[in-house]
Amino acid sequence: MALRMAFFQKVMSGCGALAFIWATVVLLGGFSTLIKQKDFWFVTIIVFMESN
């Protein structure tokens, strides 16, 4: 059971890191002009939530 929980935590941590990297690239990489305003705010919220 503990091994499953450790594996699950690693997977979720990896997903969080990928979401943070993706959101940062979108905001700082110049893609913010290519996305809709609603999507821009979703990405911004992801960055702030993942930065904690």
CHARMM-style PDB file with segment names, atoms N, HN, CA, C and O in Angstrom:
ATOM      1  N   MET     1       0.823  -1.191   0.000  1.00  0.00      PROA
ATOM      2  CA  MET     1       0.000   0.000   0.000  1.00  0.00      PROA
ATOM      3  C   MET     1       0.872   1.263   0.000  1.00  0.00      PROA
ATOM      4  O   MET     1       0.592   2.219  -0.722  1.00  0.00      PROA
ATOM      5  N   ALA     2       1.915   1.252   0.805  1.00  0.00      PROA
ATOM      6  HN  ALA     2       2.143   0.475   1.392  1.00  0.00      PROA
ATOM      7  CA  ALA     2       2.794   2.421   0.880  1.00  0.00      PROA
ATOM      8  C   ALA     2       3.523   2.638  -0.440  1.00  0.00      PROA
ATOM      9  O   ALA     2       3.765   3.775  -0.844  1.00  0.00      PROA
ATOM     10  N   LEU     3       3.872   1.541  -1.112  1.00  0.00      PROA
ATOM     11  HN  LEU     3       3.675   0.617  -0.785  1.00  0.00      PROA
ATOM     12  CA  LEU     3       4.561   1.654  -2.398  1.00  0.00      PROA
ATOM     13  C   LEU     3       3.643   2.286  -3.444  1.00  0.00      PROA
ATOM     14  O   LEU     3       4.088   3.103  -4.250  1.00  0.00      PROA
ATOM     15  N   ARG     4       2.373   1.913  -3.431  1.00  0.00      PROA
ATOM     16  HN  ARG     4       2.011   1.250  -2.776  1.00  0.00      PROA
ATOM     17  CA  ARG     4       1.411   2.509  -4.359  1.00  0.00      PROA
ATOM     18  C   ARG     4       1.244   3.999  -4.094  1.00  0.00      PROA
ATOM     19  O   ARG     4       1.194   4.804  -5.023  1.00  0.00      PROA
ATOM     20  N   MET     5       1.160   4.351  -2.829  1.00  0.00      PROA
ATOM     21  HN  MET     5       1.201   3.697  -2.074  1.00  0.00      PROA
ATOM     22  CA  MET     5       0.998   5.763  -2.484  1.00  0.00      PROA
ATOM     23  C   MET     5       2.222   6.577  -2.903  1.00  0.00      PROA
ATOM     24  O   MET     5       2.086   7.700  -3.389  1.00  0.00      PROA
ATOM     25  N   ALA     6       3.407   6.017  -2.718  1.00  0.00      PROA
ATOM     26  HN  ALA     6       3.518   5.105  -2.323  1.00  0.00      PROA
ATOM     27  CA  ALA     6       4.631   6.706  -3.125  1.00  0.00      PROA
ATOM     28  C   ALA     6       4.666   6.878  -4.638  1.00  0.00      PROA
ATOM     29  O   ALA     6       5.043   7.936  -5.142  1.00  0.00      PROA
ATOM     30  N   PHE     7       4.270   5.831  -5.359  1.00  0.00      PROA
ATOM     31  HN  PHE     7       3.964   4.972  -4.950  1.00  0.00      PROA
ATOM     32  CA  PHE     7       4.235   5.906  -6.818  1.00  0.00      PROA
ATOM     33  C   PHE     7       3.230   6.958  -7.274  1.00  0.00      PROA
ATOM     34  O   PHE     7       3.523   7.761  -8.160  1.00  0.00      PROA
ATOM     35  N   PHE     8       2.043   6.951  -6.667  1.00  0.00      PROA
ATOM     36  HN  PHE     8       1.805   6.298  -5.948  1.00  0.00      PROA
ATOM     37  CA  PHE     8       1.005   7.918  -7.007  1.00  0.00      PROA
ATOM     38  C   PHE     8       1.480   9.346  -6.741  1.00  0.00      PROA
ATOM     39  O   PHE     8       1.217  10.247  -7.538  1.00  0.00      PROA
ATOM     40  N   GLN     9       2.169   9.552  -5.637  1.00  0.00      PROA
ATOM     41  HN  GLN     9       2.383   8.821  -4.989  1.00  0.00      PROA
ATOM     42  CA  GLN     9       2.676  10.883  -5.316  1.00  0.00      PROA
ATOM     43  C   GLN     9       3.722  11.328  -6.335  1.00  0.00      PROA
ATOM     44  O   GLN     9       3.736  12.493  -6.731  1.00  0.00      PROA
ATOM     45  N   LYS    10       4.590  10.424  -6.761  1.00  0.00      PROA
ATOM     46  HN  LYS    10       4.579   9.477  -6.439  1.00  0.00      PROA
ATOM     47  CA  LYS    10       5.601  10.760  -7.774  1.00  0.00      PROA
ATOM     48  C   LYS    10       4.943  11.135  -9.096  1.00  0.00      PROA
ATOM     49  O   LYS    10       5.349  12.097  -9.748  1.00  0.00      PROA
ATOM     50  N   VAL    11       3.928  10.374  -9.486  1.00  0.00      PROA
ATOM     51  HN  VAL    11       3.598   9.593  -8.957  1.00  0.00      PROA
ATOM     52  CA  VAL    11       3.232  10.660 -10.740  1.00  0.00      PROA
ATOM     53  C   VAL    11       2.550  12.022 -10.675  1.00  0.00      PROA
ATOM     54  O   VAL    11       2.649  12.813 -11.613  1.00  0.00      PROA
ATOM     55  N   MET    12       1.866  12.295  -9.584  1.00  0.00      PROA
ATOM     56  HN  MET    12       1.785  11.653  -8.822  1.00  0.00      PROA
ATOM     57  CA  MET    12       1.173  13.577  -9.442  1.00  0.00      PROA
ATOM     58  C   MET    12       2.159  14.738  -9.362  1.00  0.00      PROA
ATOM     59  O   MET    12       1.888  15.818  -9.888  1.00  0.00      PROA
ATOM     60  N   SER    13       3.278  14.529  -8.723  1.00  0.00      PROA
ATOM     61  HN  SER    13       3.498  13.652  -8.296  1.00  0.00      PROA
ATOM     62  CA  SER    13       4.303  15.564  -8.653  1.00  0.00      PROA
ATOM     63  C   SER    13       4.858  15.854 -10.045  1.00  0.00      PROA
ATOM     64  O   SER    13       5.087  17.009 -10.404  1.00  0.00      PROA
ATOM     65  N   GLY    14       5.069  14.808 -10.814  1.00  0.00      PROA
ATOM     66  HN  GLY    14       4.883  13.870 -10.522  1.00  0.00      PROA
ATOM     67  CA  GLY    14       5.543  14.978 -12.189  1.00  0.00      PROA
ATOM     68  C   GLY    14       4.538  15.715 -13.051  1.00  0.00      PROA
ATOM     69  O   GLY    14       4.915  16.569 -13.855  1.00  0.00      PROA
ATOM     70  N   CYS    15       3.255  15.393 -12.891  1.00  0.00      PROA
ATOM     71  HN  CYS    15       2.949  14.700 -12.239  1.00  0.00      PROA
ATOM     72  CA  CYS    15       2.200  16.086 -13.642  1.00  0.00      PROA
ATOM     73  C   CYS    15       2.148  17.559 -13.255  1.00  0.00      PROA
ATOM     74  O   CYS    15       1.958  18.424 -14.110  1.00  0.00      PROA
ATOM     75  N   GLY    16       2.314  17.841 -11.983  1.00  0.00      PROA
ATOM     76  HN  GLY    16       2.468  17.138 -11.288  1.00  0.00      PROA
ATOM     77  CA  GLY    16       2.328  19.228 -11.531  1.00  0.00      PROA
ATOM     78  C   GLY    16       3.505  19.998 -12.108  1.00  0.00      PROA
ATOM     79  O   GLY    16       3.367  21.155 -12.506  1.00  0.00      PROA
ATOM     80  N   ALA    17       4.658  19.353 -12.150  1.00  0.00      PROA
ATOM     81  HN  ALA    17       4.770  18.413 -11.827  1.00  0.00      PROA
ATOM     82  CA  ALA    17       5.839  20.002 -12.721  1.00  0.00      PROA
ATOM     83  C   ALA    17       5.642  20.269 -14.209  1.00  0.00      PROA
ATOM     84  O   ALA    17       6.002  21.337 -14.704  1.00  0.00      PROA
ATOM     85  N   LEU    18       5.071  19.304 -14.922  1.00  0.00      PROA
ATOM     86  HN  LEU    18       4.778  18.436 -14.520  1.00  0.00      PROA
ATOM     87  CA  LEU    18       4.819  19.505 -16.349  1.00  0.00      PROA
ATOM     88  C   LEU    18       3.809  20.623 -16.590  1.00  0.00      PROA
ATOM     89  O   LEU    18       3.968  21.412 -17.522  1.00  0.00      PROA
ATOM     90  N   ALA    19       2.775  20.694 -15.761  1.00  0.00      PROA
ATOM     91  HN  ALA    19       2.646  20.053 -15.004  1.00  0.00      PROA
ATOM     92  CA  ALA    19       1.785  21.763 -15.898  1.00  0.00      PROA
ATOM     93  C   ALA    19       2.422  23.120 -15.645  1.00  0.00      PROA
ATOM     94  O   ALA    19       2.129  24.087 -16.348  1.00  0.00      PROA
ATOM     95  N   PHE    20       3.286  23.196 -14.650  1.00  0.00      PROA
ATOM     96  HN  PHE    20       3.524  22.411 -14.078  1.00  0.00      PROA
ATOM     97  CA  PHE    20       3.963  24.454 -14.339  1.00  0.00      PROA
ATOM     98  C   PHE    20       4.878  24.875 -15.484  1.00  0.00      PROA
ATOM     99  O   PHE    20       4.887  26.043 -15.872  1.00  0.00      PROA
ATOM    100  N   ILE    21       5.642  23.940 -16.024  1.00  0.00      PROA
ATOM    101  HN  ILE    21       5.635  22.991 -15.709  1.00  0.00      PROA
ATOM    102  CA  ILE    21       6.556  24.253 -17.130  1.00  0.00      PROA
ATOM    103  C   ILE    21       5.771  24.686 -18.360  1.00  0.00      PROA
ATOM    104  O   ILE    21       6.119  25.671 -19.012  1.00  0.00      PROA
ATOM    105  N   TRP    22       4.699  23.940 -18.678  1.00  0.00      PROA
ATOM    106  HN  TRP    22       4.416  23.141 -18.149  1.00  0.00      PROA
ATOM    107  CA  TRP    22       3.878  24.278 -19.837  1.00  0.00      PROA
ATOM    108  C   TRP    22       3.281  25.674 -19.701  1.00  0.00      PROA
ATOM    109  O   TRP    22       3.326  26.468 -20.640  1.00  0.00      PROA
ATOM    110  N   ALA    23       2.726  25.968 -18.540  1.00  0.00      PROA
ATOM    111  HN  ALA    23       2.690  25.323 -17.777  1.00  0.00      PROA
ATOM    112  CA  ALA    23       2.097  27.269 -18.322  1.00  0.00      PROA
ATOM    113  C   ALA    23       3.123  28.394 -18.393  1.00  0.00      PROA
ATOM    114  O   ALA    23       2.834  29.464 -18.928  1.00  0.00      PROA
ATOM    115  N   THR    24       4.306  28.162 -17.863  1.00  0.00      PROA
ATOM    116  HN  THR    24       4.541  27.292 -17.428  1.00  0.00      PROA
ATOM    117  CA  THR    24       5.358  29.180 -17.910  1.00  0.00      PROA
ATOM    118  C   THR    24       5.795  29.436 -19.347  1.00  0.00      PROA
ATOM    119  O   THR    24       5.996  30.586 -19.740  1.00  0.00      PROA
ATOM    120  N   VAL    25       5.944  28.379 -20.127  1.00  0.00      PROA
ATOM    121  HN  VAL    25       5.781  27.446 -19.809  1.00  0.00      PROA
ATOM    122  CA  VAL    25       6.335  28.534 -21.531  1.00  0.00      PROA
ATOM    123  C   VAL    25       5.272  29.306 -22.300  1.00  0.00      PROA
ATOM    124  O   VAL    25       5.599  30.162 -23.123  1.00  0.00      PROA
ATOM    125  N   VAL    26       4.015  29.012 -22.042  1.00  0.00      PROA
ATOM    126  HN  VAL    26       3.749  28.317 -21.374  1.00  0.00      PROA
ATOM    127  CA  VAL    26       2.936  29.722 -22.737  1.00  0.00      PROA
ATOM    128  C   VAL    26       2.959  31.202 -22.388  1.00  0.00      PROA
ATOM    129  O   VAL    26       2.821  32.048 -23.271  1.00  0.00      PROA
ATOM    130  N   LEU    27       3.131  31.525 -21.107  1.00  0.00      PROA
ATOM    131  HN  LEU    27       3.243  30.838 -20.389  1.00  0.00      PROA
ATOM    132  CA  LEU    27       3.095  32.929 -20.692  1.00  0.00      PROA
ATOM    133  C   LEU    27       4.344  33.694 -21.091  1.00  0.00      PROA
ATOM    134  O   LEU    27       4.251  34.827 -21.562  1.00  0.00      PROA
ATOM    135  N   LEU    28       5.507  33.095 -20.911  1.00  0.00      PROA
ATOM    136  HN  LEU    28       5.583  32.174 -20.528  1.00  0.00      PROA
ATOM    137  CA  LEU    28       6.754  33.816 -21.157  1.00  0.00      PROA
ATOM    138  C   LEU    28       7.319  33.591 -22.552  1.00  0.00      PROA
ATOM    139  O   LEU    28       8.190  34.337 -23.000  1.00  0.00      PROA
ATOM    140  N   GLY    29       6.831  32.571 -23.234  1.00  0.00      PROA
ATOM    141  HN  GLY    29       6.124  31.965 -22.870  1.00  0.00      PROA
ATOM    142  CA  GLY    29       7.380  32.222 -24.535  1.00  0.00      PROA
ATOM    143  C   GLY    29       6.754  32.941 -25.708  1.00  0.00      PROA
ATOM    144  O   GLY    29       7.095  32.657 -26.856  1.00  0.00      PROA
ATOM    145  N   GLY    30       5.857  33.853 -25.452  1.00  0.00      PROA
ATOM    146  HN  GLY    30       5.580  34.084 -24.519  1.00  0.00      PROA
ATOM    147  CA  GLY    30       5.257  34.596 -26.543  1.00  0.00      PROA
ATOM    148  C   GLY    30       3.983  33.987 -27.080  1.00  0.00      PROA
ATOM    149  O   GLY    30       3.374  34.543 -27.994  1.00  0.00      PROA
ATOM    150  N   PHE    31       3.562  32.853 -26.533  1.00  0.00      PROA
ATOM    151  HN  PHE    31       4.057  32.401 -25.790  1.00  0.00      PROA
ATOM    152  CA  PHE    31       2.333  32.226 -27.004  1.00  0.00      PROA
ATOM    153  C   PHE    31       1.094  32.906 -26.443  1.00  0.00      PROA
ATOM    154  O   PHE    31      -0.023  32.600 -26.862  1.00  0.00      PROA
ATOM    155  N   SER    32       1.275  33.818 -25.506  1.00  0.00      PROA
ATOM    156  HN  SER    32       2.182  34.066 -25.165  1.00  0.00      PROA
ATOM    157  CA  SER    32       0.122  34.472 -24.885  1.00  0.00      PROA
ATOM    158  C   SER    32      -0.656  35.319 -25.883  1.00  0.00      PROA
ATOM    159  O   SER    32      -1.834  35.601 -25.661  1.00  0.00      PROA
ATOM    160  N   THR    33      -0.024  35.728 -26.971  1.00  0.00      PROA
ATOM    161  HN  THR    33       0.933  35.498 -27.151  1.00  0.00      PROA
ATOM    162  CA  THR    33      -0.745  36.500 -27.984  1.00  0.00      PROA
ATOM    163  C   THR    33      -1.560  35.607 -28.902  1.00  0.00      PROA
ATOM    164  O   THR    33      -2.446  36.090 -29.606  1.00  0.00      PROA
ATOM    165  N   LEU    34      -1.271  34.303 -28.905  1.00  0.00      PROA
ATOM    166  HN  LEU    34      -0.551  33.910 -28.333  1.00  0.00      PROA
ATOM    167  CA  LEU    34      -1.962  33.380 -29.797  1.00  0.00      PROA
ATOM    168  C   LEU    34      -3.154  32.690 -29.157  1.00  0.00      PROA
ATOM    169  O   LEU    34      -3.930  32.035 -29.852  1.00  0.00      PROA
ATOM    170  N   ILE    35      -3.316  32.824 -27.841  1.00  0.00      PROA
ATOM    171  HN  ILE    35      -2.686  33.357 -27.276  1.00  0.00      PROA
ATOM    172  CA  ILE    35      -4.415  32.134 -27.167  1.00  0.00      PROA
ATOM    173  C   ILE    35      -5.517  33.123 -26.809  1.00  0.00      PROA
ATOM    174  O   ILE    35      -5.291  34.332 -26.746  1.00  0.00      PROA
ATOM    175  N   LYS    36      -6.691  32.598 -26.580  1.00  0.00      PROA
ATOM    176  HN  LYS    36      -6.874  31.616 -26.632  1.00  0.00      PROA
ATOM    177  CA  LYS    36      -7.834  33.441 -26.220  1.00  0.00      PROA
ATOM    178  C   LYS    36      -7.644  33.983 -24.807  1.00  0.00      PROA
ATOM    179  O   LYS    36      -6.881  33.435 -24.012  1.00  0.00      PROA
ATOM    180  N   GLN    37      -8.351  35.066 -24.514  1.00  0.00      PROA
ATOM    181  HN  GLN    37      -8.971  35.511 -25.161  1.00  0.00      PROA
ATOM    182  CA  GLN    37      -8.193  35.714 -23.210  1.00  0.00      PROA
ATOM    183  C   GLN    37      -8.592  34.779 -22.073  1.00  0.00      PROA
ATOM    184  O   GLN    37      -7.928  34.753 -21.036  1.00  0.00      PROA
ATOM    185  N   LYS    38      -9.655  34.019 -22.249  1.00  0.00      PROA
ATOM    186  HN  LYS    38     -10.195  34.040 -23.091  1.00  0.00      PROA
ATOM    187  CA  LYS    38     -10.102  33.082 -21.215  1.00  0.00      PROA
ATOM    188  C   LYS    38      -9.029  32.027 -20.950  1.00  0.00      PROA
ATOM    189  O   LYS    38      -8.744  31.705 -19.797  1.00  0.00      PROA
ATOM    190  N   ASP    39      -8.436  31.491 -22.017  1.00  0.00      PROA
ATOM    191  HN  ASP    39      -8.668  31.753 -22.954  1.00  0.00      PROA
ATOM    192  CA  ASP    39      -7.375  30.500 -21.853  1.00  0.00      PROA
ATOM    193  C   ASP    39      -6.141  31.108 -21.198  1.00  0.00      PROA
ATOM    194  O   ASP    39      -5.471  30.452 -20.401  1.00  0.00      PROA
ATOM    195  N   PHE    40      -5.840  32.361 -21.533  1.00  0.00      PROA
ATOM    196  HN  PHE    40      -6.384  32.894 -22.180  1.00  0.00      PROA
ATOM    197  CA  PHE    40      -4.712  33.047 -20.912  1.00  0.00      PROA
ATOM    198  C   PHE    40      -4.882  33.107 -19.400  1.00  0.00      PROA
ATOM    199  O   PHE    40      -3.928  32.875 -18.658  1.00  0.00      PROA
ATOM    200  N   TRP    41      -6.092  33.417 -18.941  1.00  0.00      PROA
ATOM    201  HN  TRP    41      -6.866  33.606 -19.544  1.00  0.00      PROA
ATOM    202  CA  TRP    41      -6.319  33.508 -17.498  1.00  0.00      PROA
ATOM    203  C   TRP    41      -6.265  32.140 -16.838  1.00  0.00      PROA
ATOM    204  O   TRP    41      -5.811  32.029 -15.700  1.00  0.00      PROA
ATOM    205  N   PHE    42      -6.718  31.097 -17.523  1.00  0.00      PROA
ATOM    206  HN  PHE    42      -7.087  31.188 -18.448  1.00  0.00      PROA
ATOM    207  CA  PHE    42      -6.585  29.746 -16.978  1.00  0.00      PROA
ATOM    208  C   PHE    42      -5.112  29.378 -16.800  1.00  0.00      PROA
ATOM    209  O   PHE    42      -4.725  28.811 -15.778  1.00  0.00      PROA
ATOM    210  N   VAL    43      -4.302  29.704 -17.796  1.00  0.00      PROA
ATOM    211  HN  VAL    43      -4.617  30.164 -18.626  1.00  0.00      PROA
ATOM    212  CA  VAL    43      -2.868  29.408 -17.713  1.00  0.00      PROA
ATOM    213  C   VAL    43      -2.230  30.215 -16.591  1.00  0.00      PROA
ATOM    214  O   VAL    43      -1.385  29.700 -15.859  1.00  0.00      PROA
ATOM    215  N   THR    44      -2.622  31.466 -16.452  1.00  0.00      PROA
ATOM    216  HN  THR    44      -3.308  31.885 -17.047  1.00  0.00      PROA
ATOM    217  CA  THR    44      -2.090  32.304 -15.377  1.00  0.00      PROA
ATOM    218  C   THR    44      -2.433  31.731 -14.013  1.00  0.00      PROA
ATOM    219  O   THR    44      -1.593  31.721 -13.113  1.00  0.00      PROA
ATOM    220  N   ILE    45      -3.657  31.256 -13.854  1.00  0.00      PROA
ATOM    221  HN  ILE    45      -4.339  31.264 -14.585  1.00  0.00      PROA
ATOM    222  CA  ILE    45      -4.068  30.643 -12.585  1.00  0.00      PROA
ATOM    223  C   ILE    45      -3.267  29.381 -12.310  1.00  0.00      PROA
ATOM    224  O   ILE    45      -2.877  29.133 -11.169  1.00  0.00      PROA
ATOM    225  N   ILE    46      -3.016  28.578 -13.342  1.00  0.00      PROA
ATOM    226  HN  ILE    46      -3.333  28.779 -14.269  1.00  0.00      PROA
ATOM    227  CA  ILE    46      -2.204  27.369 -13.169  1.00  0.00      PROA
ATOM    228  C   ILE    46      -0.820  27.731 -12.656  1.00  0.00      PROA
ATOM    229  O   ILE    46      -0.305  27.086 -11.743  1.00  0.00      PROA
ATOM    230  N   VAL    47      -0.214  28.761 -13.239  1.00  0.00      PROA
ATOM    231  HN  VAL    47      -0.632  29.285 -13.981  1.00  0.00      PROA
ATOM    232  CA  VAL    47       1.134  29.165 -12.812  1.00  0.00      PROA
ATOM    233  C   VAL    47       1.131  29.587 -11.352  1.00  0.00      PROA
ATOM    234  O   VAL    47       2.007  29.178 -10.589  1.00  0.00      PROA
ATOM    235  N   PHE    48       0.170  30.392 -10.957  1.00  0.00      PROA
ATOM    236  HN  PHE    48      -0.541  30.724 -11.576  1.00  0.00      PROA
ATOM    237  CA  PHE    48       0.136  30.849  -9.567  1.00  0.00      PROA
ATOM    238  C   PHE    48      -0.162  29.717  -8.596  1.00  0.00      PROA
ATOM    239  O   PHE    48       0.391  29.688  -7.497  1.00  0.00      PROA
ATOM    240  N   MET    49      -1.020  28.792  -8.979  1.00  0.00      PROA
ATOM    241  HN  MET    49      -1.469  28.815  -9.872  1.00  0.00      PROA
ATOM    242  CA  MET    49      -1.333  27.669  -8.090  1.00  0.00      PROA
ATOM    243  C   MET    49      -0.144  26.721  -7.944  1.00  0.00      PROA
ATOM    244  O   MET    49       0.117  26.213  -6.854  1.00  0.00      PROA
ATOM    245  N   GLU    50       0.566  26.487  -9.029  1.00  0.00      PROA
ATOM    246  HN  GLU    50       0.353  26.900  -9.914  1.00  0.00      PROA
ATOM    247  CA  GLU    50       1.693  25.562  -8.992  1.00  0.00      PROA
ATOM    248  C   GLU    50       2.949  26.183  -8.383  1.00  0.00      PROA
ATOM    249  O   GLU    50       3.876  25.459  -8.018  1.00  0.00      PROA
ATOM    250  N   SER    51       2.994  27.491  -8.271  1.00  0.00      PROA
ATOM    251  HN  SER    51       2.241  28.079  -8.568  1.00  0.00      PROA
ATOM    252  CA  SER    51       4.200  28.130  -7.736  1.00  0.00      PROA
ATOM    253  C   SER    51       4.291  28.052  -6.217  1.00  0.00      PROA
ATOM    254  O   SER    51       5.328  28.390  -5.645  1.00  0.00      PROA
ATOM    255  N   ASN    52       3.238  27.619  -5.564  1.00  0.00      PROA
ATOM    256  HN  ASN    52       2.396  27.344  -6.028  1.00  0.00      PROA
ATOM    257  CA  ASN    52       3.261  27.508  -4.093  1.00  0.00      PROA
ATOM    258  C   ASN    52       4.060  26.348  -3.643  1.00  0.00      PROA
ATOM    259  OT1 ASN    52       4.181  26.111  -2.441  1.00  0.00      PROA
TER     260      ASN     52
END
